[in-house]
Amino acid sequence: MPFLHTAALPARPQLTRVPFSTVSLPPIPAAMTPWPGRELEVDGVRLHVRETPGPAGAPTAVYVHGLGGSSTNWTELAGQLAGQVNGIAMDLPGFGRSKPAPGTDFGLPAQAELVRKLIVSLDSGPVHLFGNSMGGVVSMMLAAANPELVRTLTLVSPAMPDLRPDVRRLADPRFALALVPVVGRPIRDALARMTAQQRAQQLLGLCFAEPTKVPEARIELAISEYAERSRMPWAVPALSAATLALFRAWMAAGAQSLWSVARRVRTPSLVVWGNQDRLVTVRKAPRTAELLARGRLLVLPRTGHVAQMERPATVARATLGMWDSVAAGTW
Protein backbone atom coordinates (compact mmCIF):
# COMPACT_ATOMS: atom_id res chain seq x y z
CA MET A 1 0.00 0.00 0.00
CA PRO A 2 1.57 3.35 -1.02
CA PHE A 3 2.20 6.14 1.45
CA LEU A 4 2.57 9.90 1.22
CA HIS A 5 5.08 11.71 3.40
CA THR A 6 4.38 15.41 3.88
CA ALA A 7 7.73 17.15 4.00
CA ALA A 8 8.83 19.99 6.28
CA LEU A 9 5.87 19.90 8.63
CA PRO A 10 5.75 18.01 11.95
CA ALA A 11 8.76 16.32 13.51
CA ARG A 12 6.88 13.05 14.07
CA PRO A 13 7.12 11.07 10.77
CA GLN A 14 4.27 8.72 11.66
CA LEU A 15 1.94 11.70 11.70
CA THR A 16 2.27 12.19 7.95
CA ARG A 17 2.38 8.53 6.95
CA VAL A 18 -0.99 8.37 5.23
CA PRO A 19 -1.92 5.20 3.31
CA PHE A 20 -3.58 5.59 -0.08
CA SER A 21 -6.07 3.10 -1.44
CA THR A 22 -5.53 1.79 -4.96
CA VAL A 23 -9.18 0.80 -5.47
CA SER A 24 -10.73 1.91 -8.74
CA LEU A 25 -12.73 5.13 -8.41
CA PRO A 26 -15.53 6.33 -10.69
CA PRO A 27 -14.74 9.18 -13.09
CA ILE A 28 -15.75 12.66 -12.00
CA PRO A 29 -18.48 13.79 -14.43
CA ALA A 30 -17.99 17.01 -16.34
CA ALA A 31 -21.58 18.04 -15.56
CA MET A 32 -21.95 19.14 -11.93
CA THR A 33 -25.28 17.67 -10.88
CA PRO A 34 -25.93 17.70 -7.12
CA TRP A 35 -27.13 14.48 -5.56
CA PRO A 36 -30.91 14.21 -5.02
CA GLY A 37 -32.22 16.18 -2.07
CA ARG A 38 -35.15 15.89 0.29
CA GLU A 39 -36.37 17.28 3.58
CA LEU A 40 -35.77 15.28 6.71
CA GLU A 41 -37.20 16.07 10.14
CA VAL A 42 -34.76 15.59 13.00
CA ASP A 43 -36.17 16.15 16.48
CA GLY A 44 -38.56 18.81 15.19
CA VAL A 45 -35.96 20.51 12.97
CA ARG A 46 -36.47 20.31 9.20
CA LEU A 47 -33.22 19.73 7.37
CA HIS A 48 -32.51 19.57 3.67
CA VAL A 49 -30.20 16.66 2.90
CA ARG A 50 -28.68 15.16 -0.24
CA GLU A 51 -28.20 11.41 -0.46
CA THR A 52 -25.63 9.38 -2.36
CA PRO A 53 -26.80 5.76 -2.52
CA GLY A 54 -24.15 3.11 -2.02
CA PRO A 55 -24.11 -0.69 -1.88
CA ALA A 56 -26.80 -2.45 0.13
CA GLY A 57 -25.71 -2.92 3.71
CA ALA A 58 -22.77 -0.53 3.37
CA PRO A 59 -21.92 1.81 6.25
CA THR A 60 -23.06 5.43 6.16
CA ALA A 61 -20.99 8.55 5.60
CA VAL A 62 -22.24 11.90 6.90
CA TYR A 63 -20.89 15.13 5.38
CA VAL A 64 -20.97 18.50 7.19
CA HIS A 65 -20.20 21.68 5.22
CA GLY A 66 -18.44 24.84 6.31
CA LEU A 67 -19.46 28.43 6.99
CA GLY A 68 -21.39 29.79 4.02
CA GLY A 69 -21.38 26.38 2.36
CA SER A 70 -24.00 23.73 1.69
CA SER A 71 -24.46 20.04 1.03
CA THR A 72 -23.34 20.53 -2.58
CA ASN A 73 -19.80 21.14 -1.30
CA TRP A 74 -19.53 17.34 -1.07
CA THR A 75 -20.88 16.44 -4.52
CA GLU A 76 -17.55 15.30 -5.98
CA LEU A 77 -16.20 13.45 -2.94
CA ALA A 78 -19.51 11.73 -2.21
CA GLY A 79 -19.51 10.48 -5.78
CA GLN A 80 -15.99 9.12 -5.41
CA LEU A 81 -16.97 7.18 -2.28
CA ALA A 82 -20.37 6.01 -3.49
CA GLY A 83 -19.06 2.54 -4.21
CA GLN A 84 -18.15 2.07 -0.55
CA VAL A 85 -20.73 3.92 1.57
CA ASN A 86 -24.21 5.37 1.61
CA GLY A 87 -23.70 9.12 1.83
CA ILE A 88 -25.84 11.84 3.36
CA ALA A 89 -24.81 15.49 3.16
CA MET A 90 -26.79 17.96 5.23
CA ASP A 91 -27.56 21.65 4.93
CA LEU A 92 -27.08 23.04 8.43
CA PRO A 93 -29.93 25.35 9.55
CA GLY A 94 -29.57 28.70 7.82
CA PHE A 95 -27.51 27.30 4.95
CA GLY A 96 -28.32 25.67 1.65
CA ARG A 97 -32.03 24.93 1.67
CA SER A 98 -32.47 24.37 5.42
CA LYS A 99 -34.59 27.25 6.68
CA PRO A 100 -33.77 28.04 10.31
CA ALA A 101 -36.62 27.99 12.80
CA PRO A 102 -37.18 31.11 14.93
CA GLY A 103 -34.71 31.17 17.80
CA THR A 104 -32.23 28.82 16.13
CA ASP A 105 -28.98 28.50 18.07
CA PHE A 106 -26.10 28.86 15.61
CA GLY A 107 -23.46 28.03 18.20
CA LEU A 108 -21.06 25.18 17.43
CA PRO A 109 -22.25 22.97 20.33
CA ALA A 110 -25.85 23.29 19.12
CA GLN A 111 -24.80 22.38 15.58
CA ALA A 112 -22.85 19.37 16.85
CA GLU A 113 -25.91 18.26 18.82
CA LEU A 114 -28.06 18.51 15.70
CA VAL A 115 -25.60 16.38 13.72
CA ARG A 116 -25.66 13.86 16.57
CA LYS A 117 -29.44 13.69 16.39
CA LEU A 118 -29.28 13.23 12.63
CA ILE A 119 -26.87 10.30 13.00
CA VAL A 120 -29.04 8.69 15.66
CA SER A 121 -32.14 9.13 13.49
CA LEU A 122 -30.46 7.31 10.59
CA ASP A 123 -30.25 4.18 12.78
CA SER A 124 -27.41 2.80 10.64
CA GLY A 125 -24.76 2.36 13.31
CA PRO A 126 -21.62 4.46 13.69
CA VAL A 127 -20.83 6.58 10.64
CA HIS A 128 -17.81 7.80 8.75
CA LEU A 129 -18.00 11.51 9.59
CA PHE A 130 -16.64 14.25 7.33
CA GLY A 131 -16.39 17.97 8.06
CA ASN A 132 -14.95 20.93 6.21
CA SER A 133 -14.00 24.25 7.85
CA MET A 134 -16.69 25.12 10.41
CA GLY A 135 -18.22 21.71 9.74
CA GLY A 136 -14.85 20.22 10.64
CA VAL A 137 -14.81 21.61 14.16
CA VAL A 138 -18.51 20.75 14.57
CA SER A 139 -17.69 17.15 13.58
CA MET A 140 -14.68 17.13 15.92
CA MET A 141 -16.87 18.23 18.82
CA LEU A 142 -19.33 15.44 18.05
CA ALA A 143 -16.59 12.80 17.85
CA ALA A 144 -15.14 13.97 21.17
CA ALA A 145 -18.47 13.79 22.98
CA ASN A 146 -20.00 10.74 21.24
CA PRO A 147 -17.24 8.40 20.01
CA GLU A 148 -19.69 5.50 19.80
CA LEU A 149 -21.40 7.22 16.85
CA VAL A 150 -18.28 7.77 14.72
CA ARG A 151 -16.28 5.05 12.92
CA THR A 152 -13.74 7.44 11.46
CA LEU A 153 -13.32 11.20 11.25
CA THR A 154 -12.10 13.08 8.17
CA LEU A 155 -11.45 16.79 8.69
CA VAL A 156 -10.79 19.02 5.68
CA SER A 157 -9.22 22.33 6.72
CA PRO A 158 -11.11 22.39 10.04
CA ALA A 159 -11.69 25.94 11.31
CA MET A 160 -9.30 25.80 14.25
CA PRO A 161 -8.64 29.14 16.01
CA ASP A 162 -6.90 31.49 13.58
CA LEU A 163 -7.16 35.17 14.53
CA ARG A 164 -4.79 36.66 11.94
CA PRO A 165 -6.03 40.15 10.90
CA ASP A 166 -5.54 39.77 7.14
CA VAL A 167 -7.92 41.23 4.55
CA ARG A 168 -6.82 38.51 2.13
CA ARG A 169 -9.01 36.18 4.19
CA LEU A 170 -12.09 38.10 2.99
CA ALA A 171 -13.93 37.32 -0.23
CA ASP A 172 -14.07 41.11 -0.76
CA PRO A 173 -11.66 43.47 1.10
CA ARG A 174 -14.49 46.01 1.31
CA PHE A 175 -16.17 43.82 3.95
CA ALA A 176 -13.63 45.16 6.46
CA LEU A 177 -15.10 48.67 6.09
CA ALA A 178 -18.74 47.77 5.61
CA LEU A 179 -19.66 48.36 9.26
CA VAL A 180 -17.62 51.54 9.73
CA PRO A 181 -19.84 54.62 10.40
CA VAL A 182 -20.33 57.03 7.49
CA VAL A 183 -18.11 55.21 4.95
CA GLY A 184 -19.80 51.87 5.59
CA ARG A 185 -23.18 52.77 4.09
CA PRO A 186 -22.08 53.24 0.45
CA ILE A 187 -19.91 50.15 0.71
CA ARG A 188 -22.84 48.08 1.92
CA ASP A 189 -24.95 49.44 -0.92
CA ALA A 190 -22.25 48.53 -3.43
CA LEU A 191 -21.94 45.03 -2.01
CA ALA A 192 -25.71 44.58 -2.17
CA ARG A 193 -25.66 45.42 -5.89
CA MET A 194 -23.22 42.62 -6.70
CA THR A 195 -24.57 39.92 -8.96
CA ALA A 196 -24.67 36.24 -8.10
CA GLN A 197 -21.92 35.65 -10.64
CA GLN A 198 -19.65 38.23 -9.02
CA ARG A 199 -20.23 36.80 -5.55
CA ALA A 200 -19.61 33.25 -6.73
CA GLN A 201 -16.37 34.23 -8.44
CA GLN A 202 -15.18 36.00 -5.29
CA LEU A 203 -15.92 32.98 -3.12
CA LEU A 204 -14.23 30.55 -5.48
CA GLY A 205 -11.22 32.85 -5.64
CA LEU A 206 -11.00 32.82 -1.85
CA CYS A 207 -11.51 29.10 -1.28
CA PHE A 208 -9.70 27.54 -4.26
CA ALA A 209 -5.92 27.75 -4.69
CA GLU A 210 -6.26 27.77 -8.47
CA PRO A 211 -9.57 29.47 -9.27
CA THR A 212 -8.81 29.59 -13.00
CA LYS A 213 -8.91 25.78 -13.01
CA VAL A 214 -12.30 25.46 -11.34
CA PRO A 215 -14.56 23.47 -13.69
CA GLU A 216 -17.20 25.52 -15.45
CA ALA A 217 -19.91 23.29 -14.03
CA ARG A 218 -18.77 24.04 -10.46
CA ILE A 219 -18.83 27.78 -11.24
CA GLU A 220 -22.35 27.54 -12.66
CA LEU A 221 -23.50 25.64 -9.58
CA ALA A 222 -22.05 28.30 -7.28
CA ILE A 223 -23.78 31.06 -9.24
CA SER A 224 -27.14 29.30 -9.11
CA GLU A 225 -26.81 28.77 -5.36
CA TYR A 226 -26.00 32.44 -4.77
CA ALA A 227 -28.99 33.45 -6.86
CA GLU A 228 -31.23 31.09 -4.88
CA ARG A 229 -29.96 32.31 -1.51
CA SER A 230 -30.49 35.94 -2.52
CA ARG A 231 -34.21 35.16 -2.41
CA MET A 232 -34.03 33.73 1.12
CA PRO A 233 -34.52 36.52 3.69
CA TRP A 234 -32.96 34.40 6.44
CA ALA A 235 -29.70 33.64 4.61
CA VAL A 236 -27.65 36.73 5.53
CA PRO A 237 -28.73 36.89 9.21
CA ALA A 238 -27.95 33.18 9.57
CA LEU A 239 -24.50 33.63 8.06
CA SER A 240 -23.78 36.57 10.37
CA ALA A 241 -24.93 34.66 13.46
CA ALA A 242 -22.90 31.57 12.56
CA THR A 243 -19.81 33.70 11.86
CA LEU A 244 -20.10 35.34 15.28
CA ALA A 245 -20.55 31.94 16.90
CA LEU A 246 -17.39 30.66 15.23
CA PHE A 247 -15.38 33.66 16.45
CA ARG A 248 -16.68 33.04 19.96
CA ALA A 249 -15.54 29.43 19.74
CA TRP A 250 -12.09 30.62 18.70
CA MET A 251 -11.90 32.77 21.84
CA ALA A 252 -12.98 30.00 24.22
CA ALA A 253 -10.45 28.88 26.82
CA GLY A 254 -9.86 25.88 29.04
CA ALA A 255 -11.95 22.78 28.44
CA GLN A 256 -14.11 24.70 25.92
CA SER A 257 -11.15 25.56 23.70
CA LEU A 258 -11.22 23.81 20.33
CA TRP A 259 -7.65 22.66 21.04
CA SER A 260 -8.91 20.97 24.21
CA VAL A 261 -11.75 19.38 22.26
CA ALA A 262 -9.21 17.92 19.80
CA ARG A 263 -7.37 16.27 22.69
CA ARG A 264 -10.54 14.40 23.66
CA VAL A 265 -11.05 12.78 20.24
CA ARG A 266 -10.13 9.08 20.24
CA THR A 267 -11.63 8.21 16.86
CA PRO A 268 -9.30 7.29 13.96
CA SER A 269 -8.88 10.67 12.24
CA LEU A 270 -7.50 11.98 8.98
CA VAL A 271 -6.72 15.71 8.73
CA VAL A 272 -6.47 17.08 5.18
CA TRP A 273 -5.17 20.61 4.55
CA GLY A 274 -4.26 22.63 1.48
CA ASN A 275 -0.88 24.32 1.62
CA GLN A 276 -2.43 27.44 0.03
CA ASP A 277 -5.40 27.72 2.36
CA ARG A 278 -6.08 31.45 2.78
CA LEU A 279 -8.91 31.09 5.29
CA VAL A 280 -7.29 28.90 7.96
CA THR A 281 -3.52 28.72 7.72
CA VAL A 282 -1.88 25.35 7.11
CA ARG A 283 0.39 26.18 10.05
CA LYS A 284 -2.48 25.01 12.26
CA ALA A 285 -2.42 21.57 10.59
CA PRO A 286 0.39 19.79 12.50
CA ARG A 287 -0.91 20.80 15.91
CA THR A 288 -4.44 19.77 14.99
CA ALA A 289 -3.37 16.31 13.84
CA GLU A 290 -0.97 15.81 16.75
CA LEU A 291 -3.65 16.54 19.34
CA LEU A 292 -5.99 13.93 17.86
CA ALA A 293 -5.06 10.69 19.63
CA ARG A 294 -5.28 8.66 16.41
CA GLY A 295 -4.78 11.47 13.91
CA ARG A 296 -2.67 11.62 10.77
CA LEU A 297 -2.04 14.55 8.47
CA LEU A 298 -2.16 14.95 4.70
CA VAL A 299 -1.09 18.33 3.30
CA LEU A 300 -1.84 18.81 -0.39
CA PRO A 301 0.12 21.15 -2.69
CA ARG A 302 -1.64 23.70 -4.90
CA THR A 303 -4.77 23.29 -2.79
CA GLY A 304 -6.82 25.81 -0.86
CA HIS A 305 -9.58 25.57 1.74
CA VAL A 306 -11.85 22.98 0.09
CA ALA A 307 -9.71 19.98 -0.82
CA GLN A 308 -12.81 17.81 -1.16
CA MET A 309 -13.77 19.89 -4.20
CA GLU A 310 -10.28 20.71 -5.48
CA ARG A 311 -8.73 17.23 -5.12
CA PRO A 312 -11.68 14.84 -4.63
CA ALA A 313 -9.92 11.73 -5.95
CA THR A 314 -6.88 12.28 -3.73
CA VAL A 315 -9.02 12.90 -0.64
CA ALA A 316 -11.09 9.81 -1.48
CA ARG A 317 -8.00 7.59 -1.81
CA ALA A 318 -6.59 8.87 1.48
CA THR A 319 -9.92 8.32 3.22
CA LEU A 320 -10.29 4.81 1.83
CA GLY A 321 -6.70 4.11 2.87
CA MET A 322 -7.60 5.13 6.42
CA TRP A 323 -10.65 2.86 6.40
CA ASP A 324 -8.53 -0.08 5.20
CA SER A 325 -5.87 0.60 7.83
CA VAL A 326 -8.46 0.85 10.60
CA ALA A 327 -9.99 -2.46 9.50
CA ALA A 328 -6.51 -4.04 9.51
CA GLY A 329 -5.69 -2.59 12.91
CA THR A 330 -2.72 -0.62 11.59
CA TRP A 331 -3.99 2.98 11.94
VENTA-V652746 format. One record per residue. N is the residue number from 1. RES is the residue in three letters. OMEGA is omega in radians with two decimals (none if undefined). D_LAST is the distance of its C-alpha to the last C-alpha in whole Angstrom. Layout:
BEGIN
n = {N,N}
res = {RES,RES}
omega = {OMEGA,OMEGA}
d_last = {D_LAST,D_LAST}
END
This chain:
BEGIN
n = {1,2,3,4,5,6,7,8,9,10,11,12,13,14,15,16,17,18,19,20,21,22,23,24,25,26,27,28,29,30,31,32,33,34,35,36,37,38,39,40,41,42,43,44,45,46,47,48,49,50,51,52,53,54,55,56,57,58,59,60,61,62,63,64,65,66,67,68,69,70,71,72,73,74,75,76,77,78,79,80,81,82,83,84,85,86,87,88,89,90,91,92,93,94,95,96,97,98,99,100,101,102,103,104,105,106,107,108,109,110,111,112,113,114,115,116,117,118,119,120,121,122,123,124,125,126,127,128,129,130,131,132,133,134,135,136,137,138,139,140,141,142,143,144,145,146,147,148,149,150,151,152,153,154,155,156,157,158,159,160,161,162,163,164,165,166,167,168,169,170,171,172,173,174,175,176,177,178,179,180,181,182,183,184,185,186,187,188,189,190,191,192,193,194,195,196,197,198,199,200,201,202,203,204,205,206,207,208,209,210,211,212,213,214,215,216,217,218,219,220,221,222,223,224,225,226,227,228,229,230,231,232,233,234,235,236,237,238,239,240,241,242,243,244,245,246,247,248,249,250,251,252,253,254,255,256,257,258,259,260,261,262,263,264,265,266,267,268,269,270,271,272,273,274,275,276,277,278,279,280,281,282,283,284,285,286,287,288,289,290,291,292,293,294,295,296,297,298,299,300,301,302,303,304,305,306,307,308,309,310,311,312,313,314,315,316,317,318,319,320,321,322,323,324,325,326,327,328,329,330,331}
res = {MET,PRO,PHE,LEU,HIS,THR,ALA,ALA,LEU,PRO,ALA,ARG,PRO,GLN,LEU,THR,ARG,VAL,PRO,PHE,SER,THR,VAL,SER,LEU,PRO,PRO,ILE,PRO,ALA,ALA,MET,THR,PRO,TRP,PRO,GLY,ARG,GLU,LEU,GLU,VAL,ASP,GLY,VAL,ARG,LEU,HIS,VAL,ARG,GLU,THR,PRO,GLY,PRO,ALA,GLY,ALA,PRO,THR,ALA,VAL,TYR,VAL,HIS,GLY,LEU,GLY,GLY,SER,SER,THR,ASN,TRP,THR,GLU,LEU,ALA,GLY,GLN,LEU,ALA,GLY,GLN,VAL,ASN,GLY,ILE,ALA,MET,ASP,LEU,PRO,GLY,PHE,GLY,ARG,SER,LYS,PRO,ALA,PRO,GLY,THR,ASP,PHE,GLY,LEU,PRO,ALA,GLN,ALA,GLU,LEU,VAL,ARG,LYS,LEU,ILE,VAL,SER,LEU,ASP,SER,GLY,PRO,VAL,HIS,LEU,PHE,GLY,ASN,SER,MET,GLY,GLY,VAL,VAL,SER,MET,MET,LEU,ALA,ALA,ALA,ASN,PRO,GLU,LEU,VAL,ARG,THR,LEU,THR,LEU,VAL,SER,PRO,ALA,MET,PRO,ASP,LEU,ARG,PRO,ASP,VAL,ARG,ARG,LEU,ALA,ASP,PRO,ARG,PHE,ALA,LEU,ALA,LEU,VAL,PRO,VAL,VAL,GLY,ARG,PRO,ILE,ARG,ASP,ALA,LEU,ALA,ARG,MET,THR,ALA,GLN,GLN,ARG,ALA,GLN,GLN,LEU,LEU,GLY,LEU,CYS,PHE,ALA,GLU,PRO,THR,LYS,VAL,PRO,GLU,ALA,ARG,ILE,GLU,LEU,ALA,ILE,SER,GLU,TYR,ALA,GLU,ARG,SER,ARG,MET,PRO,TRP,ALA,VAL,PRO,ALA,LEU,SER,ALA,ALA,THR,LEU,ALA,LEU,PHE,ARG,ALA,TRP,MET,ALA,ALA,GLY,ALA,GLN,SER,LEU,TRP,SER,VAL,ALA,ARG,ARG,VAL,ARG,THR,PRO,SER,LEU,VAL,VAL,TRP,GLY,ASN,GLN,ASP,ARG,LEU,VAL,THR,VAL,ARG,LYS,ALA,PRO,ARG,THR,ALA,GLU,LEU,LEU,ALA,ARG,GLY,ARG,LEU,LEU,VAL,LEU,PRO,ARG,THR,GLY,HIS,VAL,ALA,GLN,MET,GLU,ARG,PRO,ALA,THR,VAL,ALA,ARG,ALA,THR,LEU,GLY,MET,TRP,ASP,SER,VAL,ALA,ALA,GLY,THR,TRP}
omega = {-3.08,3.13,3.03,3.07,3.12,-3.03,2.97,3.04,-3.08,3.14,-3.07,-3.05,-3.10,-3.10,-3.07,3.10,-3.04,3.12,3.11,3.07,3.09,-3.14,3.12,3.13,3.12,3.08,3.09,-3.06,3.12,3.11,-3.11,3.14,3.13,3.09,-3.09,-3.12,3.07,3.08,-3.13,3.12,-3.13,3.12,3.10,3.12,3.13,-3.12,2.98,-3.12,3.05,-3.02,3.09,-3.07,3.09,-3.14,3.10,3.11,-3.14,3.07,-3.09,2.99,3.11,-3.05,-3.10,-3.06,-3.12,-3.12,-3.13,-3.11,3.13,-3.14,-3.12,3.08,-3.09,-3.05,-3.07,-3.08,3.11,3.09,3.12,-3.07,-3.04,3.13,-3.05,-3.03,2.92,-3.04,3.02,3.13,-3.05,2.87,3.08,3.13,-3.13,-3.12,-3.12,-3.12,3.10,3.14,-3.14,3.06,3.07,3.13,3.14,3.07,-3.11,3.11,-3.11,3.10,3.13,3.11,3.11,3.12,3.12,3.09,3.09,-3.14,3.09,-3.12,3.13,-3.11,3.14,3.08,-3.12,-3.14,3.13,-3.01,2.90,-3.00,3.14,3.06,3.10,3.05,3.10,3.09,3.08,-3.14,3.04,3.14,3.11,3.11,3.12,-3.12,3.13,-3.06,-3.05,-3.09,-3.12,-3.11,-2.98,3.06,3.11,-3.10,3.07,-3.09,3.12,-3.11,3.14,-3.05,3.05,-3.04,-3.12,-3.01,3.11,3.07,-3.04,-3.10,3.11,3.09,3.14,3.08,3.10,-3.12,-3.14,3.12,-3.10,-3.11,-3.01,-3.10,3.13,3.13,3.10,-3.07,-3.06,-3.06,3.13,3.10,3.10,3.12,3.14,3.12,-3.13,-3.12,-3.12,3.13,3.10,3.12,3.12,3.14,-3.13,3.14,3.09,-3.10,3.13,3.10,3.13,-2.98,-3.10,3.11,-3.10,-3.05,3.13,-3.14,3.10,-3.14,-3.12,-3.13,3.11,3.10,-3.14,3.11,3.12,3.13,-3.12,3.11,3.09,3.13,3.13,-3.11,3.11,3.12,-3.13,-3.06,-3.11,-2.99,-3.09,3.08,3.13,3.11,3.13,-3.13,3.14,3.10,3.11,3.13,3.11,3.09,3.11,3.11,3.12,-3.10,-3.09,-3.10,3.08,-3.09,-3.13,3.12,3.11,3.07,3.09,3.09,-3.14,-3.14,-3.08,-3.13,3.12,-3.12,3.00,-2.95,3.03,3.10,-3.14,-3.11,3.03,-3.10,3.07,3.11,-3.12,-3.07,3.08,-2.99,3.10,3.09,3.09,-3.01,-3.10,-3.13,3.13,-3.10,-3.14,-3.11,3.10,-3.00,-3.12,-3.07,2.98,-2.98,3.02,3.08,-3.05,3.10,3.09,-3.08,-3.12,-2.97,-3.01,-3.08,-3.13,3.07,-3.10,-3.09,-3.03,-3.12,3.13,3.11,3.13,-3.12,3.10,3.12,3.11,3.07,3.06,-3.12,3.12,-3.13,3.10,3.14,-3.14,-3.13,-3.09,-3.13,none}
d_last = {13,14,13,14,15,17,20,22,20,18,19,15,14,10,11,12,10,9,9,12,14,17,18,22,22,26,28,28,32,35,36,34,34,33,31,34,34,36,36,34,36,33,35,38,36,37,34,34,31,30,28,27,27,25,25,26,24,21,19,20,19,21,22,23,26,27,30,33,31,31,29,30,27,25,27,26,22,23,25,22,20,23,22,19,20,23,23,25,26,28,31,31,34,37,35,35,37,36,39,39,41,44,42,39,36,34,32,29,28,31,29,25,28,29,25,25,28,27,24,26,29,27,26,23,21,18,17,15,17,18,20,22,24,26,24,20,22,23,20,18,21,21,17,18,21,20,16,18,19,15,13,11,12,13,16,19,21,21,24,24,27,29,32,34,37,37,39,37,34,37,38,41,43,46,43,44,47,48,48,50,54,57,55,52,54,55,51,50,53,51,48,49,51,48,47,44,44,44,41,39,39,39,36,34,35,34,30,30,30,32,34,37,34,33,34,38,37,34,37,39,37,37,40,41,39,40,44,43,41,45,46,44,46,43,41,42,42,39,37,39,38,34,35,36,34,31,33,34,30,30,32,31,31,29,27,28,26,24,22,22,21,18,17,18,15,12,10,7,9,10,13,16,19,22,24,27,27,30,29,26,26,23,24,22,19,17,19,17,13,14,15,13,11,7,9,9,12,14,18,20,24,27,25,26,25,25,22,22,25,26,23,22,21,18,17,17,15,12,12,12,10,7,9,9,5,5,8,8,6,4,0}
END
